[in-house]
Every structure is written in structure tokens, then in C-alpha cells.
Amino acid sequence: MKPRLLFLTNQLPYPPVSGGVIKSWRMLKHLSAHFDVTLFTLLKNNDRNYETEMRNNVALAGYLGAGMDRPRSAVNFLKSLVLSPTLNCYRNDSPELRNAVRATLPNHDIVLIDHLEMAQYVPAEASLKVALHQHNAEFVMWQRSLSIAKNMAEKLVLRIEAARVKRFEIAACKAADLVFAAPNDREELVPLGVPEEKFRTTYHLGDDSGLHAPVLDFDRTGKALLYVGTLSWPANADGLKWFVSDVFPSLKKKHPDLCLKIVGKGADEELKAAVSACSGAELLGFVDDLEPLYQQSRVFIAPLRFGSGTKVKVVTALYRGLPCATTSIGAEGLDLSDGIEVMLADDAAGMIARIDTLLTDRAAWERMRDESRRKAMRDLGWDSLLDAHVQELNALLEQRS
């Protein structure tokens, strides 16, 4: 009989098209082959449209999807100060899901908390084993966002929330029996008192189907930049706004035929306006098949100015062999070399120069295409990573008294 695992996550892990959703889906699929998995998830935006398709593609012992629509807003921030430990906890707090979790915990052997804010659903007195899957060191993202805050009021809110997230994150990691985290996130959390022996290494990888796609051809590309990501994620939206205001216009002057294709859903009005005002930039929304865009584009961009953990969008570009220009934050945790596997720059002038090289230097472009793919094949494989996670969870279960 397989061990019984409860998988708690903050949004439907399907379709696996971007960011942490890819990681959650790959974990869910892999774990379902080794455990009797019950999935409890919140449903946001148009998630209900994909419930049936998801359930047809994974073997689940049980399932519950609870609707959740609580946006990031000033009103909800104020409410969270009274009602929840953090804003994200409040935004992901469903009474329906909370009651269901309490009722079903005694019927399981282990719970996997996927995303920090879902830790609020597991009471301290729970007797089963608890594994926490950290998609990022969340408090680090809030702290880093302070550096780009626009005014004193925003800085005050961010400082308050960073402190609250830090307290909750430390408590959640200490309460868990095991914590999956990227090495750079572990380095942030251990000095805060989370025991190092709790941590097991994980990475956010990507859609590795690109490893099996044909090698990209410089001559078949055009002067096109490609961005793929979840546009509702604040770090993604911020980076794109910076790119279209401070980077892309200068590149466009050098290359009048240059275009920027932005793929992803969830863009807010501010981002839409910024892209609309930028000549040559286009919001495509959700795109089901990215392969034509990969073949037509010359450079993948990931202009992140804050965030933590490994960045799936960068890994996906490595798999596909599409040369990528990103920042040091975009590349952190991946052990990538500037000018070999990626182009790195943290300021506008540096980003402009590195993208210009990839647009015009065929030899540099082809070297990076080949080196990035070689790195992905060697160090960023899904099977070995997820097999190790299964082993760690089984070892945790063996510790039961």
C-alpha cells in the first residue's frame, strides 16, 4: 500500500506553462507514481477551465478545488494586518479549504506544503509529517523590492510586510520536518535560525521539452526579443516596465526593425500602458505553442530586479538553447557564467550592450546557444531531482515513531 500524501498548493498546477506552475505540476505527477496523492488547491482566475483536463492527466486519490479571488490591494493589506500573519496568507485563506484540510489530515501520512502561504492550513498539533516546498525565500523578495519602491508610503508598506513575511517564514520552516529549497534560499534562511539539517536541495527547472527540439538557426531568427512569464507576478511586471522604459528604446534606435514579443497572462493596466507606449513592443497574452516564437526570436530576456530562488523562465531558455539576457537576480542559484551560458547585466547600459552583441554577433550567439543547452542537459534534469525528492519523503516517513 502506498503512503498517503496530501498536496496543498495555492493555485491549480495546470496547465504547466510558466514559473512555479511547471514545478508544482512536475512534482505532483512524479509523486503520484509513488504515493496515494490527494490534491487540495485554490482556484484563481480561469483555473476552473482546466480542472477536468488536469485530472485526466494525473492519478489522484482525492481532489478539492476551492475558489479564491482576493487581489493584492491596499484594503486587503489593511485587513491582513488584523486577520492574518501576512498579506499573502490573507489572500490565500479559504474557510472551505481550511475545514477540508483539518478533516482529512488524520487520513494521511504526510503533507506537502507547496508555497509558503499554504503553511497556514496545517495546525501545529498535526501528528503527520510535514514537508514544506519553498518556491522562494519570500521575505527576500519583499526586502529586495524596497530598493525600487517609488515613494515613502510604498517603502513603509514593504518594510512592514517584509518583517511579517520573515517572521512567518522562519516559523513555517522551523515547524516543518523537511524543507525543500534552492541553495541560495537556504543560505538566506539558515542564518535566521532555521536548522540546516531540515533542508533538502531543490531547483525550479522548466519545460524540458526544449531539450529535444531542433537546434535553433541564427539565419531563421529575426531581430526579435522574447519574454515569457506570469505578468501578474510583481517581480515580472516591474522588470518588464523597467525594460520597456530604460532598455528597449535605445535598442530600437540601433535596430529600427527590432521587436519585443511578451507572452504571459495577468498584465495589469499599468503594464499594458507601458508596453502600448513602447514602439515595437507587443503583449501577446497566453500562447499555447511557444515553439514558433522560439524559432523566430534571437534573444530571450528576463529583466528581473528583485525576486529569489531559481527562475524557471531562464532555465526554459537554457533548455531551448535561445541565448538569454538577464540580471544577476535572474541567474542566481543556477551557477551560470556571464558571456558563456547567459548575458548578465544589472543596469540599462550593460543590458543594452549585451543584447546588442547577441543581435549582431553570430559566433557569440551560436556559442551561447550551444553552451546554455549543454549546461541544462548536464545539471538541470528533472528525473534525478524528483527521484531524490521521493527518497527524502520516504526517509521522512521512516522516522515515524
C-alpha positions as CSV (number, residue, x, y, z in Angstrom):
1,M,0.0,0.0,0.0
2,K,1.4,3.4,-1.0
3,P,1.8,6.1,1.7
4,R,-0.9,8.7,1.7
5,L,0.2,12.2,0.8
6,L,-1.8,15.4,0.9
7,F,-0.6,18.0,-1.6
8,L,-1.6,21.6,-0.7
9,T,-1.0,24.3,-3.3
10,N,-2.1,27.9,-3.9
11,Q,-3.3,27.6,-7.5
12,L,-4.2,24.8,-9.9
13,P,-0.9,23.4,-11.1
14,Y,-2.1,23.2,-14.6
15,P,-1.6,24.0,-17.5
16,P,2.2,23.8,-16.8
17,V,3.2,26.8,-18.9
18,S,5.1,29.2,-16.7
19,G,7.0,29.7,-13.5
20,G,6.2,27.7,-10.4
21,V,3.3,26.0,-12.0
22,I,5.7,23.9,-14.0
23,K,7.5,22.8,-10.9
24,S,4.3,22.1,-9.0
25,W,2.9,20.0,-11.9
26,R,6.1,18.0,-12.3
27,M,6.2,17.3,-8.6
28,L,2.5,16.3,-8.5
29,K,2.9,14.0,-11.4
30,H,6.0,12.4,-10.1
31,L,4.8,12.0,-6.6
32,S,1.5,10.4,-7.8
33,A,3.5,7.4,-9.0
34,H,4.9,6.7,-5.6
35,F,2.2,7.9,-3.2
36,D,-1.6,8.0,-3.0
37,V,-1.9,11.7,-3.6
38,T,-4.8,13.9,-2.6
39,L,-4.6,17.4,-4.1
40,F,-6.2,20.4,-2.4
41,T,-5.8,23.6,-4.3
42,L,-7.1,27.1,-4.5
43,L,-8.7,28.1,-7.8
44,K,-7.9,31.5,-9.2
45,N,-8.7,33.4,-12.4
46,N,-9.7,30.8,-15.0
47,D,-8.4,27.8,-13.2
48,R,-11.8,26.0,-13.3
49,N,-11.5,25.8,-17.1
50,Y,-8.6,23.4,-16.6
51,E,-9.7,21.2,-13.7
52,T,-11.1,18.3,-15.9
53,E,-8.1,18.3,-18.2
54,M,-5.7,18.3,-15.2
55,R,-7.5,15.4,-13.5
56,N,-7.4,13.4,-16.7
57,N,-3.6,13.7,-16.8
58,V,-2.7,12.7,-13.2
59,A,-3.7,9.8,-10.9
60,L,-5.2,11.3,-7.8
61,A,-6.7,9.6,-4.7
62,G,-8.7,12.7,-3.9
63,Y,-9.2,16.3,-5.0
64,L,-10.7,19.6,-3.8
65,G,-10.6,22.9,-5.6
66,A,-11.7,25.9,-3.6
67,G,-12.4,29.3,-5.4
68,M,-10.3,32.2,-4.3
69,D,-10.3,35.8,-5.6
70,R,-8.7,38.2,-3.2
71,P,-6.4,40.7,-5.0
72,R,-3.3,42.4,-3.8
73,S,-4.7,45.8,-2.7
74,A,-4.4,48.4,0.0
75,V,-7.7,47.4,1.6
76,N,-6.6,43.7,1.7
77,F,-3.3,44.7,3.2
78,L,-5.0,46.6,6.0
79,K,-7.3,43.6,6.6
80,S,-4.4,41.3,6.7
81,L,-2.8,43.3,9.5
82,V,-5.7,42.2,11.7
83,L,-6.7,38.8,10.3
84,S,-3.6,37.1,9.0
85,P,0.2,36.8,9.6
86,T,1.0,38.1,6.1
87,L,-0.8,39.7,3.1
88,N,-0.3,36.5,1.0
89,C,-1.7,34.4,3.8
90,Y,-4.8,36.5,3.9
91,R,-5.1,36.5,0.1
92,N,-5.0,32.7,0.1
93,D,-7.2,32.0,3.2
94,S,-10.2,29.9,2.3
95,P,-12.5,28.7,5.1
96,E,-13.7,25.9,2.8
97,L,-10.2,24.6,2.2
98,R,-9.2,25.1,5.9
99,N,-12.1,22.9,7.1
100,A,-11.4,20.3,4.5
101,V,-7.7,20.1,5.5
102,R,-8.5,19.7,9.1
103,A,-10.9,16.9,8.3
104,T,-8.6,15.0,6.1
105,L,-5.2,15.3,7.8
106,P,-5.8,12.3,10.1
107,N,-6.3,10.1,6.9
108,H,-2.8,10.9,5.6
109,D,0.8,10.0,6.4
110,I,2.5,13.2,5.1
111,V,1.6,16.6,3.8
112,L,3.5,18.5,1.2
113,I,3.0,22.3,1.5
114,D,3.6,23.8,-1.9
115,H,4.2,27.6,-1.5
116,L,4.8,29.2,1.9
117,E,1.4,30.8,2.4
118,M,-0.2,27.3,2.4
119,A,1.6,26.5,5.7
120,Q,-1.3,28.3,7.5
121,Y,-3.5,25.4,6.7
122,V,-1.5,22.8,8.8
123,P,-2.1,23.2,12.5
124,A,0.8,23.0,14.9
125,E,-0.8,20.0,16.6
126,A,-0.9,17.9,13.4
127,S,0.6,14.5,14.1
128,L,1.7,13.6,10.5
129,K,5.0,14.5,8.9
130,V,5.2,17.9,7.1
131,A,7.4,18.8,4.2
132,L,7.5,22.5,3.0
133,H,8.3,23.2,-0.6
134,Q,9.8,26.7,-0.8
135,H,9.4,28.2,-4.2
136,N,11.4,31.2,-3.0
137,A,12.7,32.7,0.2
138,E,9.7,35.0,0.3
139,F,11.0,37.6,2.7
140,V,14.0,38.2,0.5
141,M,11.7,39.2,-2.4
142,W,9.9,41.7,-0.2
143,Q,13.2,43.1,1.1
144,R,14.6,43.5,-2.3
145,S,11.5,45.2,-3.6
146,L,12.3,48.0,-1.2
147,S,15.2,49.1,-3.3
148,I,12.8,50.0,-6.2
149,A,9.9,51.5,-4.2
150,K,8.6,54.7,-5.7
151,N,7.7,56.7,-2.6
152,M,7.8,56.7,1.2
153,A,4.4,55.2,1.7
154,E,5.3,52.3,-0.5
155,K,8.6,51.8,1.3
156,L,6.7,51.8,4.7
157,V,4.3,49.1,3.5
158,L,7.0,47.0,2.0
159,R,9.1,47.2,5.2
160,I,6.2,46.2,7.3
161,E,5.3,43.3,5.1
162,A,8.9,42.1,4.7
163,A,9.2,41.9,8.5
164,R,5.9,40.0,8.8
165,V,6.8,37.5,6.0
166,K,10.2,37.0,7.6
167,R,8.6,36.0,10.9
168,F,6.1,33.7,9.3
169,E,8.6,32.1,7.0
170,I,11.0,31.3,9.8
171,A,8.2,29.8,11.9
172,A,6.9,27.7,9.0
173,C,10.4,26.4,8.2
174,K,11.0,25.5,11.8
175,A,7.7,23.8,12.1
176,A,8.2,21.6,9.1
177,D,10.1,18.3,9.4
178,L,11.7,18.9,6.0
179,V,12.2,21.9,3.7
180,F,12.9,21.7,0.0
181,A,14.7,24.9,-1.0
182,A,17.1,26.2,-3.6
183,P,20.7,26.6,-2.3
184,N,20.6,30.4,-2.4
185,D,17.3,30.5,-0.4
186,R,18.8,28.1,2.2
187,E,21.7,30.5,2.6
188,E,19.2,33.2,3.5
189,L,17.2,31.1,6.0
190,V,19.8,29.2,7.9
191,P,21.4,32.4,9.5
192,L,17.9,33.3,10.8
193,G,17.8,30.1,12.9
194,V,16.2,27.5,10.6
195,P,18.2,24.3,11.3
196,E,20.4,23.5,8.3
197,E,19.6,19.8,8.7
198,K,16.0,20.4,7.7
199,F,16.9,21.5,4.2
200,R,17.0,19.4,1.1
201,T,18.1,20.9,-2.2
202,T,15.6,21.6,-5.0
203,Y,15.6,23.7,-8.1
204,H,12.9,25.3,-10.2
205,L,13.5,23.9,-13.6
206,G,11.3,24.4,-16.6
207,D,9.6,22.8,-19.6
208,D,12.4,20.5,-20.7
209,S,10.8,19.5,-23.9
210,G,13.0,22.2,-25.5
211,L,16.0,19.9,-25.0
212,H,14.5,17.6,-27.7
213,A,13.6,20.4,-30.1
214,P,15.8,21.1,-33.2
215,V,18.8,23.3,-32.7
216,L,18.0,27.0,-33.4
217,D,19.4,28.6,-36.5
218,F,20.6,32.2,-36.4
219,D,19.6,32.8,-40.0
220,R,16.0,31.7,-39.3
221,T,15.6,34.2,-36.4
222,G,14.7,37.8,-36.8
223,K,15.6,40.8,-34.8
224,A,13.1,39.9,-32.1
225,L,13.3,39.7,-28.3
226,L,11.1,37.2,-26.5
227,Y,9.8,37.3,-22.9
228,V,7.7,34.6,-21.3
229,G,6.3,34.8,-17.8
230,T,3.4,35.3,-15.5
231,L,2.7,39.0,-15.8
232,S,0.7,39.3,-12.6
233,W,3.8,38.4,-10.6
234,P,5.1,41.8,-9.3
235,A,8.8,41.0,-10.0
236,N,8.0,40.1,-13.6
237,A,5.8,43.2,-14.1
238,D,8.4,45.5,-12.5
239,G,11.3,44.1,-14.7
240,L,9.3,44.5,-17.9
241,K,8.3,48.1,-17.1
242,W,11.9,48.9,-16.5
243,F,13.0,47.2,-19.7
244,V,10.4,48.9,-22.0
245,S,11.2,52.3,-20.5
246,D,15.0,52.2,-19.9
247,V,16.4,49.5,-22.2
248,F,14.3,48.7,-25.3
249,P,14.0,52.3,-26.7
250,S,17.8,52.5,-27.0
251,L,18.0,49.1,-28.7
252,K,15.2,50.2,-31.1
253,K,17.2,53.2,-32.1
254,K,20.2,51.0,-33.0
255,H,17.9,48.4,-34.7
256,P,14.8,50.0,-36.1
257,D,13.4,46.6,-37.2
258,L,13.7,45.2,-33.6
259,C,10.5,43.9,-31.9
260,L,9.7,42.7,-28.4
261,K,7.2,39.8,-28.0
262,I,5.8,39.5,-24.5
263,V,4.0,36.2,-23.7
264,G,2.0,35.7,-20.5
265,K,-1.3,36.4,-18.8
266,G,-2.3,38.7,-16.0
267,A,-0.8,42.1,-17.1
268,D,-2.3,45.0,-15.1
269,E,-3.3,48.3,-16.7
270,E,0.0,49.9,-15.7
271,L,2.0,47.3,-17.6
272,K,-0.4,47.3,-20.5
273,A,0.0,51.1,-20.8
274,A,3.8,50.9,-20.6
275,V,4.0,48.3,-23.3
276,S,1.5,50.2,-25.5
277,A,3.6,53.3,-25.3
278,C,6.8,51.4,-26.3
279,S,7.1,51.3,-30.1
280,G,7.9,47.8,-31.3
281,A,6.7,46.0,-28.1
282,E,3.6,43.8,-28.1
283,L,1.7,41.9,-25.5
284,L,0.6,38.5,-26.9
285,G,-1.2,37.2,-23.8
286,F,-1.2,33.4,-23.3
287,V,0.3,31.4,-26.2
288,D,-0.3,27.7,-26.3
289,D,2.6,26.8,-28.6
290,L,5.8,28.7,-27.9
291,E,8.0,26.9,-30.5
292,P,7.4,29.2,-33.4
293,L,8.3,32.2,-31.2
294,Y,11.5,30.4,-30.1
295,Q,12.5,29.8,-33.7
296,Q,11.8,33.3,-34.8
297,S,13.4,35.2,-31.8
298,R,17.1,36.0,-31.4
299,V,17.2,36.8,-27.7
300,F,15.3,35.7,-24.6
301,I,15.1,38.4,-21.9
302,A,14.5,38.0,-18.2
303,P,14.9,41.6,-16.8
304,L,14.4,40.8,-13.1
305,R,15.3,43.5,-10.4
306,F,14.0,41.6,-7.4
307,G,13.0,38.0,-6.5
308,S,14.6,35.0,-5.0
309,G,15.0,31.3,-5.9
310,T,15.8,29.9,-9.3
311,K,14.0,31.4,-12.2
312,V,12.1,29.0,-14.4
313,K,11.9,31.3,-17.4
314,V,15.7,31.4,-17.5
315,V,16.0,27.6,-17.2
316,T,13.5,27.1,-20.0
317,A,15.5,29.4,-22.3
318,L,18.6,27.3,-21.5
319,Y,16.7,24.1,-22.4
320,R,15.7,25.6,-25.7
321,G,19.2,27.0,-26.5
322,L,17.8,30.5,-27.0
323,P,20.5,32.9,-25.8
324,C,19.3,34.8,-22.7
325,A,20.0,38.2,-21.3
326,T,19.1,38.5,-17.7
327,T,20.3,40.1,-14.4
328,S,22.3,38.7,-11.5
329,I,19.0,38.1,-9.7
330,G,17.6,36.3,-12.8
331,A,20.6,33.9,-12.8
332,E,21.0,33.3,-9.1
333,G,21.2,29.8,-7.9
334,L,22.0,28.4,-11.4
335,D,25.8,28.7,-11.5
336,L,25.8,30.4,-14.9
337,S,28.8,32.2,-16.4
338,D,28.4,35.6,-17.9
339,G,29.1,35.6,-21.6
340,I,29.2,31.8,-21.8
341,E,25.7,30.4,-20.9
342,V,23.9,33.8,-20.4
343,M,24.5,37.5,-20.8
344,L,24.3,39.3,-17.4
345,A,23.7,42.9,-16.7
346,D,22.1,44.8,-13.8
347,D,21.9,48.3,-15.4
348,A,20.4,49.6,-18.6
349,A,23.6,50.3,-20.3
350,G,25.0,46.9,-19.7
351,M,21.8,45.2,-20.7
352,I,21.7,47.2,-24.0
353,A,25.3,46.3,-24.8
354,R,24.9,42.6,-24.1
355,I,21.6,42.3,-26.1
356,D,23.3,44.2,-29.0
357,T,26.1,41.6,-29.0
358,L,23.6,38.8,-29.4
359,L,21.6,40.6,-32.1
360,T,24.7,41.2,-34.2
361,D,27.4,38.7,-33.4
362,R,26.6,35.3,-35.0
363,A,29.6,33.5,-33.5
364,A,28.8,34.7,-29.9
365,W,25.1,33.8,-30.4
366,E,25.9,30.3,-31.6
367,R,28.4,29.7,-28.7
368,M,25.8,30.7,-26.2
369,R,23.1,28.7,-27.8
370,D,25.3,25.5,-27.5
371,E,26.8,26.2,-24.1
372,S,23.4,27.0,-22.5
373,R,21.9,23.8,-23.7
374,R,24.9,21.8,-22.7
375,K,24.6,23.3,-19.1
376,A,20.9,22.4,-19.0
377,M,21.5,18.8,-20.1
378,R,24.3,18.3,-17.6
379,D,23.0,20.0,-14.4
380,L,19.3,20.7,-14.7
381,G,17.4,17.4,-15.3
382,W,14.0,16.7,-13.8
383,D,14.2,13.0,-13.3
384,S,17.1,12.8,-10.9
385,L,15.8,15.8,-9.0
386,L,12.3,14.4,-8.4
387,D,13.6,10.9,-7.7
388,A,15.7,12.4,-4.9
389,H,12.6,14.2,-3.5
390,V,10.7,10.9,-3.3
391,Q,13.6,9.3,-1.5
392,E,13.7,12.2,1.0
393,L,10.0,11.9,1.7
394,N,10.2,8.2,2.2
395,A,13.1,8.6,4.5
396,L,11.0,11.2,6.5
397,L,8.1,8.7,6.8
398,E,10.5,6.0,8.1
399,Q,11.2,8.4,11.1
400,R,7.7,8.0,12.4
401,S,7.6,6.6,15.9
